[in-house]
Structure formats: C-alpha cells, structure tokens
Amino acid sequence: MPISVLLIESDHPHAQAVAGALADPWSGWRVDVVESITEAREYLLRHRPDIVLAAQRTMDGSAFDLLQLLDGVPAIIIVRMGAETHAAQAMRHGFDDFTVQDPALDYLLTLPAQIEAVLERTSSARARRAAEAMLARQHRLLQAISRAQGMFIASSGPRAAFEALLGELMTLTQSAFGLVGQVQLADDGHPYLRVHAMTDISWDEASRQRYAQHAEDGMVFDNLYSLVGAALVTGEPVLSNDANHDARSAGTPSGHPTLRTYLGLPIHAAGELVAMVGLANRSGGYTNADVQFLQPLLNTIGQLETARRAELARSHVEAELARTSALLAEKTRALEGTLDNISQGITNVDAEGRIRVYNQRYLELLDLPESLLATQPLVEEVVRFQTERGDFGPEFQLIEPMARNYVASEYAAHGGRMNMPQSYVRRTRQGRYIEVRTRALEPGGRVRTFTDVTDYLSTLEALRQSEARWRSLTDLSSDWYWEQDDQFRFVRLDGNPYHTEGVPDEMHYGLTRWELPDTFVNEGQWREHREQLEAHQVFHDFEMQRLSQDGKPVWVSISGEPIFDEEGRFTGYRGVARDITERKLAEAEIQRLAFYDELTGLPNRRLLMDRLERAVATTQRDGRHGALLFLDLDNFKGINDTMGHEWGDRLLVQVAARIGASVRATDTVARLGGDEFVVVVQGLHGHEVEAAAEAEAVAQKVLLALNQPYVVDGCDMHSTPSIGIALFQDAQQPVQELLKRADLAMYQAKAQGRNTLCFFDPAMQAAASARSALEGDIRQGLARNEFLLHYQPVVDASGHLLGAEALVRWQHPQRGMVSPADFIPLAEQTGLILPLGRQVLALACRQLALWATAPAKAAWTLAVNVSAQEFRQPDFVEQVLAALRDAAANPRLLKLELTESLLLHDVEDSILKMQALRTLGVGFSLDDFGTGYSSLSYLKRLPLDQLKIDQSFVRDVLTDPNDATIACTIITLARSLGLDVVAEGVETEGQRAFLLRNGCRQFQGYLFGRPGPAELL
C-alpha cells in the first residue's frame, strides 16, 4: 500500500539515510523531507501525509512544537541513544510511537515495519471513533425528529417549532449560520421564503431593527437569484463549499457576513415544496452525505408542516362556516326586524297566488286579522274578505279608476287573466290613501308593497297651491325670480317685468348673465361677480345696468344663493332681481346735492376736498406742481345789502360761469360758500418758479374775466375779486393746510388794496401760526386766571391821588409779562375780549371793595376800559351790576371808559345803557377824545362825566401849536359841557404846567407814576 511520509530532520546525512531506507520503488512509499518546524508547518497547511517522522531536535525547535500542527496525523519521534526518557515523555504528550537512532543506523531496518504497525493501530482507532460518532449522530437525529414532532404538535404557530428545529440542525451540522422558513407562493405564482427562525447575524442597528420588526410574522426572502432562491426555484438541494466566489451569493444583502460554505435543503411533502432549510459556514464544508443524513428529519418536517397546514385550512374553513352561519342568522334577524319596522306593508306571493311572506305593517295598513294570513291564503281570499267588509266601497269606488277592473278580477278569482298595474292608489274607509306597487318575480310570483301616501299627497297639494301662490306673487310683484344651472346659464324666469318691453324670457335662456346683450358692467365687476359664483358664495345686491328693447336704460339689483343636491353637489343658482332704476336716479340726485352747489352747479367743499387730495397725489407722482386759487369777491356784502340776495345770487352764477370759462376742463372750480370760490389747477411746471408763473397767468385771466361788468336784469354791476395762490407738490401736506395758505394769501391780497392777486408767503404762515398759538394761550390764561390789573395814578392839580385807571396785564408762565398791545387786538378779533373784559371788571370791582376798607383810599375812583364788543352785548348792564354786586363795591367810584367810535355805532342804544348804569352811580369817561370822529350833537346827548385828552396831543403840546390848540379846545369844550378833563400821557413838568394854565385840573402819566400793582399806589 503506498504511504506518504513527512520527515522532519535538520541532519542532512541522517535524513538521506532515512529516506533511502523508506522510499523503496517496489513499495510505492514517498518520503518528503523538511529541515525545520517552520517548513513543516507550511507543508501541513498544503498537504496531509499518512505519517510524520520527527527528529527530537531541529534547527528551530523540538519535535514537541509539532504536536499542535498534526490535526490527527500519526507521528513517530526519533530520539538518540541515551535519551530514551524523552521518548516516554513524547508518548505521554501525543506521539504515537518512538524509535532510537543508533550510531550504525540499524534501527532503519525495522522502521518500515514499525510505521506500518503505527498506521494499522491508528486506523483502527479512527474507525472505531467514526462508528461511535455516527451512532451518536444518528441518535441525535432521531432525538431531533422526536422533538420536532413534539414541537409541531404543541405549537400553534411555526415560529417556535422552526426555532427548535434550527437549533437541532445547527448542532447536527456544526454550522455557524442557519435559517428555516415556510415556502409560499406570491400572487404572480413565484415562490418565496417566509423565514420564521434565523440565527442572529445582524451587522448593524438598522438590520437588527429590521429583523426584530419581522420576527413575529417572518421575514420574506424573495430574491430567486441567490443561494436561497436557487433551492426555491429548482426544489433541489444546493451545495456550495466556495460560496464566497459563487455567483449566486450576489443576492446577499449589503453588509451581510461573508458566506464561505452553504447548504440549501428544500423540504417536500406530498410532491409540494413546503419549507426550506439554509445552513452556512461549516468548517470543512458540506457533502452529499450530509444531505442524505438529514433527509429523514427533513421528510418528517415536511409531513408535519403539511399536516399543520391541513389543520389550519380545516380550522379556517370551520371558522368561515361559523362566521357565515352567524352572518346569515344575523341578516335573517335583521331582515325580519326590517320588515317589521319599515313604514311599508310588504307581501310575497308565490306562483300559485298564495301569500307566503308579509309583515306587521301590512296588517296595520289594511286592518287585516293575523289569523287570516297565518294559513298562507290565496290573494283572492284576502281580496274577497276586504270586499265583503266594504274596504273598497261600492263598485270599488275607493280604488283608482285605472285599477278597479283588476281588483274586481282578483275578487272574482281570475286576476291572473288581466294585466297587472305596476301601481295604483286606493283610499281606506278612514280616509287614508294607500299606494299599491306590484313587481313580478322570476320564475313566478310577485312582491307587493303598500305605502301610506296620505301625507305625501297632502304635501303635493300644498306644493301645488304654494306654486300657484308663488306664480301670483311673482306676477304681481316688482321682483322676479330666476334660476341658473351649474354652468350659470338661465333656465327659469318668473315674473320678468320687461317681457312686455321687448325683453322676452327666451332671450335669457341658455345664456350666462355676462353673455346677455346691452349690459353695462365693467370687467372688474364681472370678474369679482364670477369669482363669487365659482366659489359658490351667496351674493347680495349685484347691480348691473342694461338697455331695454327701446333703448331705455334700466338698473337691476340681483341677489342669489347656490343650490346643492342631497349629496352636496352644486347644481346651480337661484335668486331674485329687482328694478332699482328709480332708486338709482334718486341716488344720482342725492349725489348731486351732496357734492355740488345748488346755486352754481359747481363742486362744493366736500367734493373739492376729494379732488384736491387726488390732485396732490397726482402732482407728486408726476413730479409736477399744482396751484390752489382762493377767490373772494370784494364788497359783495354791499351788493347783497343794497340790491337784495336775489341779485347777489344771479351775480354769483355769472361769476361761476366766468371762472369755469377761464380755466381748463381738467381743472376744478368749486364754491366754498357765500362769495368764496376755489380753483385747483394741475399739470404745472416741475420747477417752482415756472409753475408760479403759469399759476399767475391763470389767476390774471380769471381776474380779467371777473373785472368785466355784469348784467343783472338789464342793469350793469361791477365786482372785483381778491385772489390768493398757494402752490403744492408735497403729498405729505394736508389739504386743509393748503386751503389755509391760499386763504391767508387771499387776505393779503385784500390788505394790498383788493382786486389783485397774492402768492402765499411763509411769513404769513408764521404770523398766522403765532396768532393761533397766542389765541390758545389766551384761552388757557383766562382759564388759569393769568390776567391781572396794574393801576396808573390819576392826580389833581396839587398832585393828590384821586384814583387810578385799571390796565390789564398778562403774566404768562413762559412769555413773562405780555404787553396789552400784543394780545388785546387778537382778543378783540377772536371774541375773547368778552370773557377777558368780564374778568377785568370783576378784578376792578374787587379792588374798589378792598380800597373801601381803608379810610385813606375809600374815596379813590377806578376807571376801566370797555371794548366795543363788550358794550354792544345785550346784557352789558346786567354784567356790570353783577360784578359790582358780587364784589360789594360802590358803583359811584367806578368809571367806564368808552371810545367815540363805540358810542356812535348805535347812539340810542348807547344812551339807554349809559343812563341805566348812571342812575346807579356808575360814571362814564370818553377815552382818547379827539382821535376819532366826534359829533357835538351826539356828544351833548351822551351822559358823560369826563373827557380824556389823548396822549398823542399831550406829547407835543409844548412844540406843536396844532396839538396845543387841540388840547386847549378840548379843555374849553369840556368846561362848556360841564365835564371833567383828564390829560393822559403827562411825562414832564412843562406839559403839566401848560395844561394847568389852560384849565386842566386832572392828570395821568409817567410824571406821576407808571402802571403797577395796587400795593405801589
């Protein structure tokens, strides 16, 4: 028998001797020689010799280093003489035998026999171990079959059984990886594997989660182009001991651990592939012997799986049968309950004419005894019972005429010979209406229903009457009704009021509202209206104008709502329309009255403000200027007063026409009221200077036109305007401010002599703003009692104090002491002089009352200036008396100083007021005498006590002969009228001496004291 021997010997001659002794050509032995343990390791990785001969020592170690490399190969150690103890030790560590190398190498003679003995001995041991292993494996296989049977019987699902089976298979084959699953068919007929047991080979968190997710139902492997799929497709075992290079391993998921060896085992039962086992990575690979060995277990599993599937199918059939039976019973109960509870009576009549099925409602509607139906009678028997009871009336009159003959034939027991009506209506003896419907069944028989339609017929009648009322309403009303389909086309019109005017209903049908002819609605309104309709929204008062057949304009207001069917689908629109032509005409007239001047037809203030705002916005957008012309007729009040308001109105109409003719059509001419007009000019030059020149040209043209004579009732009249001009371009400037500026410029034109024009100057604005601020401060000052009195002494010829003149002063919290010259004129213009005068009079009376408590001052008089507005108040006398009374002052010590112009305005009224106060002791002094218009005839009638020479005459009395003469004349006149004289503004001793020489006995001025608080008198 050929034997391969591996000799490990570093001693070359000895190695040659051993090789020569063993490598006999006749025996066929082969001896391979290596010199070191390293070379032996490499040799054993590539080859498996029958036996190894190893020298005790080699160049890189000892024979003991070889033991771990042998892997079951028998070995003999060669020891030198004298080292036999090492041989015993080698035997204990695993060497099968030893030989002693003698110097003469005689041991080589017996070495071949010794090798054969060792091989025979180890071969017998391996055979025994293999037999024992096979027996153990067979026993384990039987146990696996038994356990598999038990698991399949005990388990309700495949997972537990397959997991136990996989464990047995892994143990039996010593595989590192395995899976077991059921083979199922996809919808397209291709097989796939539903894995119920698999070793944990997850390689990342995603694969671990995926396996866990599908663990209960089983993970599906459906890639037929893989090692797993090969067994599914062929139904044959798949064996691959170089799976890493097998093309079918390409189907392995990315990241899957490497498959080195693979065994796929399909499991068949009754000719059907029912399951599959996959095993992998067994050391040394798999053989067909493994397939044969595992076949009994696989056959058992196939039978068990088939039995389990049959049991599942049977259970499923039983469950489905039970479910179907329960469903049938439930439906039967539901049908019976439905028949008993529906509002219709129902009967089922078979081909022989017998009533097989009926419900309770049938008995109730026809008032039939249940005993009659219990015997499943013929229809003719029931009809006979009803007829004899009188249910159908005499001659079947309670049955609809079209069905009387048929019911009569049923009564005569030959109803099958006549055509059966599908439905008819009959009336019961109680007055209810029953609808009877019949439907034939195949191959014979019929179903008949009985419905109480009394309420339905009543509703139809009510609907008919309502429709008739609706027709009357739409025919008699000014509104009309309309309907449209889901494409917004007219399909119905009721009460169209234009039918007689040549707008027939047919002209609307099939058209949308925007397709109607002769309508006047802009595109924006149509677009908005159509968006409402397409959004299925309710709309109210959509207004449109159209022309009737004769060309008459008509306004219509339309309202509508969408229509939806029972399922919520949009089906169209319906609504009403109304003729609003009269309302529109009335609104137009109201618009005209609201925005236009009734007299001239020009825009009024409201419309002017709107157009002015638009003009300002336009000028800023276009980068151009605009101008605002403010016109006021000079002395128009005189024309009204002398000629009458009718003439004045006619003049205003002509003025409006002339202004309109003097400007462009794009400019706006408006009347603010009275004799005030405004012109808004647009499109002027972008540069202010050029724009001002253009505005001036327009104003001059208007000025020239209004300077022409006016003819009113054949008489020539003349009137001139004063024109103020304000340019604008800034949209941030309020229009009210523009009007104010033009108004200020107009007043400036009047101040310059009238019949001229003037541009707005910012200085005017500043002055006006200052006046406005001062007016506000005056009002607050009156409310906060900031006004006080200073007193200037009045003395006699000897310089003794006779009293004082009260002069108002204003202690302003920010302005300080304000001079009367700064606020008195504004107070007179604004009317604030009235509350100011009342305060001054009250303060003066209280001061008189204080002086009365001091003996040295008790005889002092106090003069108070009274403005024209105060004196002209109807209750002036009552105001003075109330101030005296409230302060408990002596009226005889109070003098009121008046001016000449004040008294001459209404002399008679002045005299009456003065006499009423003088009766109570109040004195009057004529202030600033000689500076105004003096009438001696009025002067002698006025109840005066004193004349005051104005300081303008006193100032130059020593240097101006005229002033001296006037002063002397006043003194002489006062003496002749029996009046006292007081000279104002005496500042020098020379002035006093001159006046004293000429008869003046009372003086007032800086020579005697400046105005100051009462405490300084």
PyMOL commands that set and color helices and strands:
alter all, ss='L'
color gray80, all
select helices_A, chain A and resi 12-22+37-46+63-69+84-93+107-154+158-173+205-213+227-234+243-245+247-251+288-341+360-366+370-374+379-389+394-396+401-411+415-417+454-476+499-501+505-507+513-515+523-534+581-595+605-622+636-643+645-662+688-706+735-751+762-783+820-830+833-852+868-871+876-887+891-893+900-905+907-918+936-941+951-954+961-977+989-997+1014-1016
alter helices_A, ss='H'
color red, helices_A
select strands_A, chain A and resi 4-8+30-34+51-55+57-58+61-62+75-80+97-101+177-185+191-198+219-221+238-240+262-269+272-280+345-349+355-358+423-427+433-440+446-452+479-484+490-494+519-520+539-547+553-564+570-579+625-633+668-673+676-684+710-712+715-717+721-728+757-759+787-796+801-812+816-818+861-865+894-898+923-929+946-949+980-984+1002-1004
alter strands_A, ss='S'
color yellow, strands_A
deselect
rebuild
show_as cartoon
